[in-house]
Amino acid sequence: MCASYGIISLIPDVRLPGESMRTENGAGKRRSKGVAVVAAIILVAALVALIGYYFLRIPQIRQRISSPPRPETPPATSSSSSGSEQSMPYMGTDTVTKLPTIVPGNYDWSKGVRKVATLKGHANSIQSVAFSPDGRYALTGSWDYTAKLWSVPSGVIVKTLTGHKDCITSVTFSPDGRYALTGSWDDTAKQWSVPDGAYVKTLNLSGCVTDAKFSPDGRYILCGNGRDMTSKEFVLPPEGHVATLFECVS
C-alpha cells in the first residue's frame, strides 16, 4: 500500500494542451467582463450625477427666464434739482428722478389706460381733435363754430378761437407747433398762432372745408372741399369736389 501510494504521488500533474488553453481563455474572459462591468458602473454614475445637476439647476433657470434682470439704479440726484422734475416710485422702494421728456413710441398701451382729464367747454359736438408736435397742447374743433386750445395734461383752456361762421370740421397744428389751422363749413380755413391764439389769416375756398392739413415741412396747406352744407339741397361747389393747395409766401 505504501509503495503504491509513493509511486502514485511521484507522478507529475500533467494537463492536456487543450485543457490549459481553455483555462487561460476563461480567465481572460472573466477579466474582460470585469472591466466592462466597471466601465458601465462609471458611465451610469456619471449620467446620474449629470441628471441630478440639471434637476437642481432647473428652478434657478426658470427663475432667471421668468424674471428679467433688474436695471441698475440710477445715481441719486442732488436736492438742488429744478422744480419741473418729478419723483416717482422705481421698482419698489428706490426712487429716481423722471424728467418731463416726451419720447415718441415709448409707451406700451397694452398695459392699461387711465383717464387724465375731461375737456369741458364746447356747446356742441366736437368734430376734430389734434395734438401739438411737442405734446404740450391739444386742439378741438366743434359744431359750436369755435375751436379751443387746451393745456396737456391739465385740460385747462388756454384760448378759444372764434371767427368761423359755421361748424368747424378740421383742426391741426403746423409741424413746428407755431400755428393752428381750422377748417369750416363756412368755406374757409383759418390760421392761428400758438399759444396766444391770435388770428393770422383766412384761406377762402369754393366750398365747405372737410379737412385741412400742413405739409411735413410746413410750406404748404392742403384743404379738401365739399358740397354746400348750409343748403338742404345737394349743391356742388363751383369747382366740384376738389382739394386746394396753398403755399406759404415769405
Backbone as CSV, one residue per row, in Angstrom:
resi,resn,N_x,N_y,N_z,CA_x,CA_y,CA_z,C_x,C_y,C_z
1,MET,0.819,-1.184,0.000,0.000,0.000,0.000,0.860,1.243,0.000
2,CYS,1.917,1.206,0.895,2.762,2.391,0.978,3.543,2.599,-0.296
3,ALA,4.025,1.514,-0.906,4.799,1.651,-2.132,3.956,2.188,-3.250
4,SER,2.769,1.651,-3.343,1.906,2.138,-4.423,1.523,3.594,-4.240
5,TYR,1.337,3.988,-2.979,0.996,5.398,-2.710,2.117,6.312,-3.097
6,GLY,3.370,5.850,-2.768,4.512,6.662,-3.109,4.697,6.785,-4.581
7,ILE,4.409,5.767,-5.319,4.572,5.810,-6.763,3.564,6.759,-7.358
8,ILE,2.355,6.643,-6.818,1.299,7.488,-7.363,1.585,8.950,-7.089
9,SER,2.095,9.318,-5.910,2.350,10.703,-5.539,3.495,11.310,-6.330
10,LEU,4.393,10.422,-6.840,5.513,10.946,-7.606,5.162,11.243,-9.054
11,ILE,3.958,10.842,-9.468,3.583,11.102,-10.852,3.250,12.583,-11.009
12,PRO,3.887,13.294,-11.893,3.650,14.746,-12.052,2.232,15.030,-12.547
13,ASP,1.788,16.280,-12.195,0.442,16.736,-12.625,0.523,17.173,-14.083
14,VAL,0.070,16.306,-14.920,0.189,16.556,-16.355,-1.182,16.942,-16.906
15,ARG,-1.290,18.115,-17.600,-2.547,18.564,-18.216,-2.427,18.476,-19.725
16,LEU,-3.520,18.215,-20.322,-3.562,18.166,-21.766,-3.431,19.567,-22.346
17,PRO,-2.886,19.700,-23.522,-2.724,21.039,-24.143,-4.036,21.775,-24.295
18,GLY,-5.079,21.174,-24.692,-6.379,21.847,-24.877,-6.964,22.350,-23.576
19,GLU,-6.721,21.576,-22.500,-7.258,21.994,-21.187,-6.575,23.257,-20.696
20,SER,-5.269,23.433,-20.885,-4.543,24.641,-20.481,-5.025,25.860,-21.244
21,MET,-5.274,25.707,-22.522,-5.738,26.830,-23.347,-7.124,27.289,-22.912
22,ARG,-7.983,26.291,-22.559,-9.328,26.649,-22.109,-9.270,27.408,-20.789
23,THR,-8.365,27.055,-19.941,-8.234,27.741,-18.636,-7.810,29.185,-18.833
24,GLU,-6.827,29.434,-19.694,-6.364,30.794,-19.949,-7.450,31.644,-20.610
25,ASN,-8.164,31.050,-21.559,-9.247,31.788,-22.209,-10.346,32.167,-21.229
26,GLY,-10.655,31.256,-20.329,-11.683,31.557,-19.321,-11.273,32.693,-18.408
27,ALA,-10.017,32.706,-18.005,-9.538,33.808,-17.144,-9.570,35.132,-17.887
28,GLY,-9.212,35.107,-19.163,-9.248,36.346,-19.955,-10.657,36.878,-20.114
29,LYS,-11.603,35.966,-20.323,-12.998,36.407,-20.459,-13.506,37.007,-19.162
30,ARG,-13.106,36.379,-18.039,-13.548,36.931,-16.753,-12.979,38.334,-16.532
31,ARG,-11.701,38.527,-16.896,-11.124,39.856,-16.744,-11.824,40.881,-17.653
32,SER,-12.142,40.507,-18.875,-12.826,41.417,-19.808,-14.203,41.795,-19.288
33,LYS,-14.917,40.786,-18.757,-16.238,41.077,-18.196,-16.140,42.024,-17.001
34,GLY,-15.120,41.821,-16.187,-14.940,42.705,-15.027,-14.676,44.142,-15.449
35,VAL,-13.814,44.310,-16.455,-13.527,45.656,-16.954,-14.780,46.305,-17.529
36,ALA,-15.578,45.537,-18.278,-16.802,46.072,-18.871,-17.801,46.483,-17.794
37,VAL,-17.910,45.664,-16.753,-18.842,45.989,-15.648,-18.415,47.272,-14.954
38,VAL,-17.119,47.409,-14.693,-16.616,48.629,-14.029,-16.868,49.861,-14.889
39,ALA,-16.614,49.732,-16.207,-16.843,50.867,-17.110,-18.319,51.247,-17.153
40,ALA,-19.196,50.239,-17.164,-20.631,50.522,-17.172,-21.066,51.226,-15.895
41,ILE,-20.528,50.775,-14.762,-20.868,51.411,-13.477,-20.420,52.865,-13.470
42,ILE,-19.204,53.134,-13.972,-18.701,54.512,-14.010,-19.566,55.380,-14.926
43,LEU,-19.973,54.849,-16.076,-20.800,55.602,-17.015,-22.167,55.928,-16.421
44,VAL,-22.788,54.922,-15.768,-24.097,55.147,-15.134,-23.989,56.189,-14.036
45,ALA,-22.927,56.117,-13.243,-22.733,57.086,-12.162,-22.575,58.503,-12.715
46,ALA,-21.835,58.628,-13.832,-21.657,59.948,-14.440,-22.983,60.502,-14.963
47,LEU,-23.785,59.637,-15.609,-25.083,60.080,-16.111,-26.008,60.499,-14.979
48,VAL,-26.026,59.720,-13.892,-26.863,60.070,-12.736,-26.427,61.397,-12.147
49,ALA,-25.135,61.626,-12.031,-24.640,62.894,-11.494,-25.021,64.063,-12.395
50,LEU,-24.905,63.861,-13.726,-25.244,64.927,-14.671,-26.737,65.268,-14.614
51,ILE,-27.589,64.225,-14.585,-29.034,64.461,-14.496,-29.396,65.149,-13.198
52,GLY,-28.781,64.720,-12.119,-29.053,65.363,-10.830,-28.657,66.827,-10.821
53,TYR,-27.526,67.162,-11.456,-27.077,68.554,-11.520,-28.084,69.429,-12.261
54,TYR,-28.573,68.910,-13.412,-29.540,69.702,-14.182,-30.868,69.839,-13.468
55,PHE,-31.307,68.802,-12.754,-32.545,68.912,-11.979,-32.411,69.954,-10.876
56,LEU,-31.242,70.044,-10.271,-31.021,71.052,-9.246,-30.974,72.450,-9.837
57,ARG,-30.529,72.591,-11.092,-30.410,73.900,-11.721,-31.704,74.367,-12.378
58,ILE,-32.655,73.484,-12.643,-33.893,73.858,-13.350,-34.641,74.989,-12.648
59,PRO,-34.870,74.946,-11.311,-35.587,76.074,-10.664,-34.886,77.409,-10.861
60,GLN,-33.547,77.424,-10.779,-32.820,78.679,-10.969,-32.944,79.175,-12.400
61,ILE,-32.880,78.236,-13.370,-33.014,78.638,-14.772,-34.392,79.209,-15.031
62,ARG,-35.446,78.560,-14.488,-36.807,79.063,-14.668,-36.979,80.439,-14.047
63,GLN,-36.384,80.645,-12.884,-36.492,81.941,-12.216,-35.826,83.037,-13.037
64,ARG,-34.669,82.737,-13.652,-33.992,83.737,-14.481,-34.797,84.067,-15.720
65,ILE,-35.440,83.045,-16.314,-36.235,83.282,-17.512,-37.462,84.106,-17.200
66,SER,-38.170,83.783,-16.106,-39.413,84.477,-15.760,-39.182,85.864,-15.195
67,SER,-38.029,86.126,-14.607,-37.748,87.427,-14.001,-36.633,88.104,-14.768
68,PRO,-36.954,89.150,-15.560,-35.909,89.863,-16.298,-34.955,90.561,-15.344
69,PRO,-33.732,90.757,-15.748,-32.758,91.400,-14.854,-33.177,92.811,-14.485
70,ARG,-33.016,93.155,-13.231,-33.365,94.485,-12.754,-32.333,95.499,-13.204
71,PRO,-32.785,96.576,-13.802,-31.815,97.582,-14.247,-31.100,98.227,-13.074
72,GLU,-29.923,98.713,-13.361,-29.168,99.372,-12.308,-29.870,100.641,-11.858
73,THR,-29.856,100.890,-10.568,-30.487,102.084,-10.030,-29.662,103.305,-10.390
74,PRO,-30.260,104.290,-11.070,-29.509,105.496,-11.431,-28.998,106.204,-10.189
75,PRO,-27.917,106.923,-10.303,-27.388,107.635,-9.140,-28.365,108.669,-8.631
76,ALA,-28.388,108.833,-7.342,-29.303,109.791,-6.725,-28.940,111.207,-7.119
77,THR,-29.972,112.000,-7.384,-29.753,113.395,-7.759,-29.693,114.262,-6.515
78,SER,-29.043,115.402,-6.646,-28.918,116.304,-5.515,-30.231,116.992,-5.244
79,SER,-30.368,117.549,-4.045,-31.604,118.215,-3.637,-31.820,119.525,-4.349
80,SER,-30.831,119.979,-5.145,-30.948,121.260,-5.833,-31.537,121.111,-7.224
81,SER,-32.218,119.967,-7.508,-32.803,119.752,-8.834,-33.904,120.759,-9.064
82,SER,-34.208,121.019,-10.350,-35.225,122.002,-10.694,-36.593,121.515,-10.302
83,GLY,-37.524,122.435,-10.121,-38.866,122.091,-9.688,-39.673,121.366,-10.739
84,SER,-39.252,121.410,-12.025,-40.005,120.738,-13.080,-39.801,119.233,-13.071
85,GLU,-38.814,118.750,-12.319,-38.570,117.329,-12.251,-39.558,116.698,-11.281
86,GLN,-39.991,115.459,-11.595,-40.957,114.762,-10.778,-40.328,113.486,-10.252
87,SER,-40.511,113.211,-8.954,-40.005,111.991,-8.354,-41.105,110.948,-8.356
88,MET,-40.782,109.723,-8.776,-41.787,108.680,-8.868,-41.206,107.362,-8.363
89,PRO,-42.059,106.415,-7.897,-41.557,105.123,-7.418,-40.820,104.382,-8.518
90,TYR,-39.792,103.652,-8.132,-38.976,102.936,-9.114,-38.663,101.536,-8.606
91,MET,-39.304,100.522,-9.177,-39.018,99.121,-8.875,-39.041,98.839,-7.379
92,GLY,-39.995,99.392,-6.644,-40.093,99.102,-5.229,-39.819,100.311,-4.366
93,THR,-38.807,100.214,-3.510,-38.563,101.264,-2.527,-37.644,102.356,-3.038
94,ASP,-36.852,102.062,-4.069,-35.942,103.083,-4.588,-36.716,104.175,-5.315
95,THR,-36.127,105.336,-5.487,-36.741,106.434,-6.232,-35.738,106.994,-7.216
96,VAL,-36.247,107.428,-8.359,-35.408,108.091,-9.344,-36.114,109.350,-9.800
97,THR,-35.402,110.198,-10.475,-35.980,111.438,-10.980,-36.368,111.271,-12.436
98,LYS,-37.621,111.538,-12.753,-38.134,111.412,-14.121,-38.264,112.798,-14.735
99,LEU,-37.539,113.048,-15.800,-37.615,114.319,-16.492,-38.831,114.342,-17.414
100,PRO,-39.474,115.489,-17.557,-40.669,115.576,-18.412,-40.305,115.601,-19.891
101,THR,-39.646,114.540,-20.353,-39.224,114.455,-21.753,-40.153,113.513,-22.497
102,ILE,-40.660,113.941,-23.639,-41.568,113.121,-24.438,-40.747,112.288,-25.413
103,VAL,-40.902,110.967,-25.335,-40.201,110.052,-26.227,-41.238,109.351,-27.096
104,PRO,-41.394,109.740,-28.363,-42.410,109.121,-29.225,-42.217,107.618,-29.334
105,GLY,-43.323,106.892,-29.238,-43.284,105.448,-29.413,-42.735,104.688,-28.225
106,ASN,-42.598,105.327,-27.062,-42.021,104.668,-25.897,-43.080,104.313,-24.859
107,TYR,-44.337,104.141,-25.299,-45.426,103.865,-24.375,-46.152,102.600,-24.798
108,ASP,-46.327,101.684,-23.841,-46.983,100.409,-24.111,-48.437,100.495,-23.653
109,TRP,-49.349,100.726,-24.612,-50.763,100.906,-24.285,-51.428,99.612,-23.858
110,SER,-50.807,98.475,-24.109,-51.418,97.204,-23.723,-51.407,96.985,-22.213
111,LYS,-50.606,97.769,-21.475,-50.521,97.599,-20.026,-51.639,98.300,-19.283
112,GLY,-52.452,99.107,-19.981,-53.573,99.770,-19.313,-53.671,101.239,-19.670
113,VAL,-54.830,101.807,-19.386,-55.109,103.202,-19.705,-55.821,103.836,-18.515
114,ARG,-55.502,105.088,-18.222,-56.227,105.816,-17.185,-56.623,107.187,-17.712
115,LYS,-57.810,107.662,-17.294,-58.277,108.971,-17.724,-57.571,110.060,-16.934
116,VAL,-57.052,111.050,-17.643,-56.296,112.128,-17.007,-57.164,113.364,-16.798
117,ALA,-57.958,113.731,-17.806,-58.770,114.947,-17.704,-59.948,114.859,-18.663
118,THR,-60.993,115.611,-18.366,-62.141,115.771,-19.250,-62.174,117.222,-19.708
119,LEU,-62.092,117.435,-21.019,-62.022,118.781,-21.573,-63.448,119.296,-21.802
120,LYS,-63.908,120.164,-20.909,-65.275,120.693,-20.975,-65.243,122.162,-21.381
121,GLY,-66.174,122.533,-22.280,-66.238,123.931,-22.675,-67.010,124.150,-23.961
122,HIS,-67.073,123.141,-24.831,-67.811,123.270,-26.081,-69.318,123.150,-25.831
123,ALA,-70.077,123.849,-26.693,-71.531,123.836,-26.571,-72.193,122.888,-27.561
124,ASN,-71.408,122.215,-28.394,-71.974,121.281,-29.362,-70.933,120.192,-29.657
125,SER,-71.255,119.305,-30.575,-70.398,118.148,-30.859,-68.994,118.565,-31.278
126,ILE,-68.014,117.821,-30.794,-66.621,118.016,-31.192,-66.349,117.131,-32.394
127,GLN,-65.917,117.731,-33.506,-65.744,117.015,-34.763,-64.297,116.657,-35.088
128,SER,-63.343,117.359,-34.497,-61.946,117.099,-34.837,-61.055,117.437,-33.644
129,VAL,-59.983,116.670,-33.471,-59.032,116.897,-32.378,-57.609,116.732,-32.904
130,ALA,-56.641,117.345,-32.223,-55.233,117.227,-32.635,-54.334,117.563,-31.457
131,PHE,-53.100,117.029,-31.503,-52.056,117.352,-30.534,-50.989,118.190,-31.216
132,SER,-50.417,119.132,-30.467,-49.272,119.882,-30.982,-48.070,118.944,-31.060
133,PRO,-47.096,119.221,-31.933,-45.949,118.313,-32.088,-45.185,118.053,-30.799
134,ASP,-45.119,119.041,-29.901,-44.388,118.834,-28.651,-45.259,118.227,-27.565
135,GLY,-46.550,117.988,-27.839,-47.434,117.366,-26.869,-47.914,118.267,-25.753
136,ARG,-47.603,119.556,-25.818,-47.987,120.474,-24.733,-49.425,120.969,-24.860
137,TYR,-49.969,120.928,-26.077,-51.305,121.473,-26.301,-52.169,120.482,-27.079
138,ALA,-53.485,120.604,-26.849,-54.481,119.874,-27.626,-55.409,120.890,-28.261
139,LEU,-55.955,120.548,-29.429,-56.838,121.447,-30.156,-58.103,120.682,-30.524
140,THR,-59.264,121.324,-30.289,-60.542,120.697,-30.616,-61.375,121.652,-31.467
141,GLY,-62.090,121.086,-32.442,-62.989,121.876,-33.280,-64.410,121.364,-33.129
142,SER,-65.393,122.275,-33.069,-66.752,121.887,-32.712,-67.793,122.478,-33.652
143,TRP,-68.992,121.918,-33.561,-70.139,122.457,-34.294,-70.648,123.753,-33.663
144,ASP,-70.063,124.172,-32.555,-70.470,125.447,-31.966,-69.724,126.625,-32.595
145,TYR,-69.057,126.368,-33.748,-68.344,127.368,-34.540,-67.026,127.816,-33.898
146,THR,-66.569,127.141,-32.870,-65.328,127.546,-32.200,-64.336,126.388,-32.161
147,ALA,-63.078,126.764,-32.006,-62.012,125.798,-31.723,-61.385,126.206,-30.399
148,LYS,-60.928,125.234,-29.646,-60.352,125.536,-28.337,-58.974,124.909,-28.212
149,LEU,-58.076,125.694,-27.625,-56.713,125.245,-27.356,-56.625,124.898,-25.875
150,TRP,-56.114,123.687,-25.570,-56.074,123.178,-24.198,-54.644,122.871,-23.789
151,SER,-54.386,122.983,-22.494,-53.088,122.600,-21.952,-53.100,121.104,-21.624
152,VAL,-52.008,120.417,-21.933,-51.878,118.981,-21.672,-50.788,118.764,-20.630
153,PRO,-51.065,117.979,-19.565,-52.237,117.131,-19.368,-53.312,117.719,-18.456
154,SER,-53.201,118.978,-18.077,-54.143,119.537,-17.113,-55.561,119.652,-17.666
155,GLY,-55.688,119.845,-18.991,-57.007,120.004,-19.580,-57.595,121.383,-19.385
156,VAL,-56.769,122.365,-19.057,-57.234,123.738,-18.851,-57.297,124.462,-20.196
157,ILE,-58.348,125.245,-20.402,-58.481,126.003,-21.651,-57.432,127.112,-21.694
158,VAL,-56.658,127.141,-22.772,-55.665,128.195,-22.978,-56.274,129.345,-23.771
159,LYS,-57.025,129.009,-24.836,-57.622,130.034,-25.684,-58.783,129.436,-26.471
160,THR,-59.838,130.239,-26.651,-60.946,129.875,-27.526,-60.808,130.656,-28.826
161,LEU,-60.760,129.929,-29.944,-60.559,130.549,-31.257,-61.928,130.795,-31.897
162,THR,-62.284,132.070,-32.029,-63.583,132.445,-32.598,-63.382,133.230,-33.889
163,GLY,-64.334,133.059,-34.825,-64.232,133.768,-36.099,-64.946,133.030,-37.213
164,HIS,-65.075,131.725,-37.094,-65.802,130.953,-38.096,-67.303,131.212,-37.974
165,LYS,-68.002,131.111,-39.115,-69.436,131.366,-39.152,-70.246,130.090,-39.337
166,ASP,-69.568,128.949,-39.245,-70.274,127.665,-39.351,-69.461,126.599,-38.616
167,CYS,-69.942,125.371,-38.695,-69.310,124.269,-37.960,-67.855,124.086,-38.369
168,ILE,-67.008,123.814,-37.384,-65.602,123.517,-37.640,-65.451,122.009,-37.805
169,THR,-64.863,121.609,-38.908,-64.759,120.194,-39.241,-63.344,119.633,-39.140
170,SER,-62.339,120.513,-39.072,-60.956,120.046,-39.099,-60.061,120.962,-38.285
171,VAL,-59.179,120.370,-37.484,-58.181,121.143,-36.738,-56.841,120.425,-36.837
172,THR,-55.768,121.189,-36.875,-54.431,120.598,-36.919,-53.401,121.638,-36.511
173,PHE,-52.162,121.197,-36.302,-51.037,122.075,-35.964,-50.015,122.038,-37.089
174,SER,-49.255,123.126,-37.222,-48.128,123.140,-38.147,-47.021,122.252,-37.584
175,PRO,-46.121,121.738,-38.432,-45.068,120.841,-37.950,-44.194,121.434,-36.849
176,ASP,-43.979,122.754,-36.873,-43.169,123.368,-35.820,-43.983,123.761,-34.597
177,GLY,-45.306,123.561,-34.643,-46.161,123.859,-33.499,-46.462,125.329,-33.298
178,ARG,-46.044,126.202,-34.208,-46.257,127.642,-34.036,-47.649,128.085,-34.472
179,TYR,-48.319,127.284,-35.304,-49.612,127.683,-35.829,-50.635,126.552,-35.693
180,ALA,-51.898,126.985,-35.582,-53.028,126.062,-35.629,-53.830,126.376,-36.878
181,LEU,-54.462,125.358,-37.446,-55.247,125.519,-38.663,-56.626,124.907,-38.443
182,THR,-57.671,125.651,-38.774,-59.038,125.159,-38.614,-59.770,125.269,-39.949
183,GLY,-60.555,124.239,-40.264,-61.371,124.247,-41.467,-62.839,124.212,-41.084
184,SER,-63.682,124.879,-41.891,-65.091,125.026,-41.513,-66.016,124.891,-42.715
185,TRP,-67.312,124.677,-42.408,-68.345,124.660,-43.439,-68.633,126.057,-43.983
186,ASP,-67.999,127.078,-43.431,-68.224,128.433,-43.953,-67.321,128.739,-45.148
187,ASP,-66.758,127.695,-45.765,-65.922,127.798,-46.966,-64.578,128.463,-46.702
188,THR,-64.111,128.382,-45.475,-62.815,128.987,-45.152,-61.993,128.053,-44.268
189,ALA,-60.667,128.296,-44.320,-59.735,127.710,-43.359,-58.998,128.876,-42.722
190,LYS,-58.858,128.837,-41.425,-58.227,129.948,-40.708,-56.971,129.470,-39.992
191,GLN,-55.996,130.372,-39.977,-54.720,130.084,-39.342,-54.587,130.947,-38.090
192,TRP,-54.073,130.325,-37.005,-53.948,130.991,-35.703,-52.556,130.749,-35.146
193,SER,-52.068,131.700,-34.363,-50.764,131.498,-33.719,-50.954,130.753,-32.401
194,VAL,-49.935,130.021,-32.007,-49.951,129.220,-30.775,-48.794,129.675,-29.899
195,PRO,-49.018,129.889,-28.584,-50.220,129.542,-27.833,-51.192,130.693,-27.578
196,ASP,-50.913,131.901,-28.088,-51.772,133.026,-27.741,-53.112,132.998,-28.465
197,GLY,-53.220,132.162,-29.526,-54.491,132.050,-30.229,-54.847,133.247,-31.087
198,ALA,-53.877,134.063,-31.421,-54.150,135.249,-32.237,-54.461,134.846,-33.681
199,TYR,-55.426,135.535,-34.282,-55.806,135.274,-35.668,-54.677,135.693,-36.603
200,VAL,-54.377,134.858,-37.611,-53.296,135.148,-38.560,-53.849,135.459,-39.956
201,LYS,-54.600,134.535,-40.562,-55.134,134.763,-41.900,-56.280,133.792,-42.190
202,THR,-57.019,134.107,-43.263,-58.122,133.269,-43.722,-57.866,132.815,-45.153
203,LEU,-58.069,131.536,-45.401,-57.965,130.972,-46.749,-59.383,130.732,-47.258
204,ASN,-59.760,131.396,-48.339,-61.106,131.281,-48.886,-61.161,130.186,-49.948
205,LEU,-62.197,129.349,-49.863,-62.362,128.247,-50.797,-63.731,128.327,-51.455
206,SER,-63.927,127.456,-52.453,-65.170,127.495,-53.221,-66.253,126.591,-52.648
207,GLY,-65.965,125.915,-51.569,-66.946,125.045,-50.924,-66.561,124.815,-49.484
208,CYS,-67.417,124.111,-48.765,-67.131,123.866,-47.351,-65.844,123.053,-47.209
209,VAL,-65.093,123.335,-46.161,-63.822,122.653,-45.929,-64.099,121.406,-45.091
210,THR,-63.759,120.256,-45.643,-63.955,118.999,-44.920,-62.711,118.551,-44.167
211,ASP,-61.540,118.993,-44.620,-60.292,118.650,-43.942,-59.213,119.615,-44.395
212,ALA,-58.221,119.848,-43.527,-57.114,120.752,-43.854,-55.869,120.287,-43.112
213,LYS,-54.745,120.272,-43.822,-53.503,119.782,-43.239,-52.313,120.597,-43.736
214,PHE,-51.251,120.668,-42.890,-49.963,121.232,-43.290,-49.115,120.133,-43.930
215,SER,-48.240,120.522,-44.833,-47.246,119.582,-45.342,-46.188,119.358,-44.261
216,PRO,-45.425,118.254,-44.325,-44.429,117.967,-43.284,-43.411,119.072,-43.058
217,ASP,-43.072,119.845,-44.109,-42.115,120.937,-43.940,-42.784,122.262,-43.601
218,GLY,-44.131,122.280,-43.520,-44.864,123.497,-43.172,-45.005,124.504,-44.295
219,ARG,-44.570,124.162,-45.499,-44.601,125.118,-46.612,-45.978,125.195,-47.272
220,TYR,-46.701,124.074,-47.241,-47.992,124.022,-47.937,-49.130,123.707,-46.970
221,ILE,-50.338,124.118,-47.388,-51.579,123.753,-46.712,-52.497,123.140,-47.759
222,LEU,-53.051,121.983,-47.456,-53.958,121.299,-48.361,-55.346,121.235,-47.725
223,CYS,-56.349,121.722,-48.477,-57.725,121.758,-47.975,-58.626,120.937,-48.888
224,GLY,-59.467,120.108,-48.282,-60.448,119.351,-49.036,-61.776,120.090,-49.063
225,ASN,-62.377,120.229,-50.279,-63.642,120.949,-50.439,-64.793,119.955,-50.575
226,GLY,-65.952,120.365,-50.096,-67.139,119.540,-50.218,-68.336,120.366,-50.639
227,ARG,-69.512,119.754,-50.624,-70.726,120.451,-51.044,-71.133,121.492,-50.013
228,ASP,-72.046,122.353,-50.383,-72.538,123.412,-49.515,-73.403,122.792,-48.424
229,MET,-72.877,122.738,-47.201,-73.596,122.106,-46.102,-74.676,122.999,-45.512
230,THR,-74.710,124.271,-45.895,-75.756,125.170,-45.368,-77.064,125.029,-46.144
231,SER,-77.033,124.349,-47.281,-78.221,124.192,-48.113,-78.832,122.818,-47.883
232,LYS,-80.156,122.735,-47.949,-80.848,121.461,-47.801,-80.718,120.616,-49.065
233,GLU,-80.359,121.228,-50.156,-80.168,120.514,-51.401,-78.689,120.159,-51.578
234,PHE,-78.470,119.143,-52.420,-77.095,118.719,-52.683,-76.486,119.653,-53.728
235,VAL,-75.807,120.671,-53.255,-75.250,121.697,-54.139,-73.742,121.526,-54.204
236,LEU,-73.219,121.284,-55.408,-71.781,121.149,-55.589,-71.116,122.515,-55.582
237,PRO,-69.896,122.615,-55.077,-69.154,123.875,-55.192,-68.850,124.148,-56.655
238,PRO,-68.586,125.409,-56.998,-68.350,125.769,-58.410,-67.268,124.932,-59.072
239,GLU,-66.219,124.579,-58.351,-65.115,123.820,-58.940,-65.293,122.314,-58.773
240,GLY,-66.414,121.880,-58.196,-66.632,120.455,-57.964,-65.935,119.984,-56.692
241,HIS,-65.860,118.668,-56.537,-65.190,118.086,-55.369,-63.689,118.104,-55.611
242,VAL,-63.022,119.058,-55.031,-61.590,119.228,-55.266,-60.868,119.434,-53.942
243,ALA,-59.561,119.340,-53.992,-58.698,119.713,-52.881,-57.855,120.895,-53.345
244,THR,-57.686,121.857,-52.473,-56.975,123.094,-52.855,-55.648,123.167,-52.093
245,LEU,-54.582,123.447,-52.827,-53.244,123.528,-52.254,-52.811,124.976,-52.170
246,PHE,-52.364,125.387,-50.963,-51.862,126.740,-50.734,-50.375,126.659,-50.371
247,GLU,-49.628,127.678,-50.802,-48.205,127.742,-50.463,-47.934,128.987,-49.639
248,CYS,-47.050,128.810,-48.634,-46.660,129.953,-47.808,-45.643,130.792,-48.584
249,VAL,-45.946,132.077,-48.725,-45.061,133.010,-49.422,-44.403,133.897,-48.364
250,SER,-43.104,133.749,-48.218,-42.402,134.546,-47.195,-41.505,135.590,-47.833
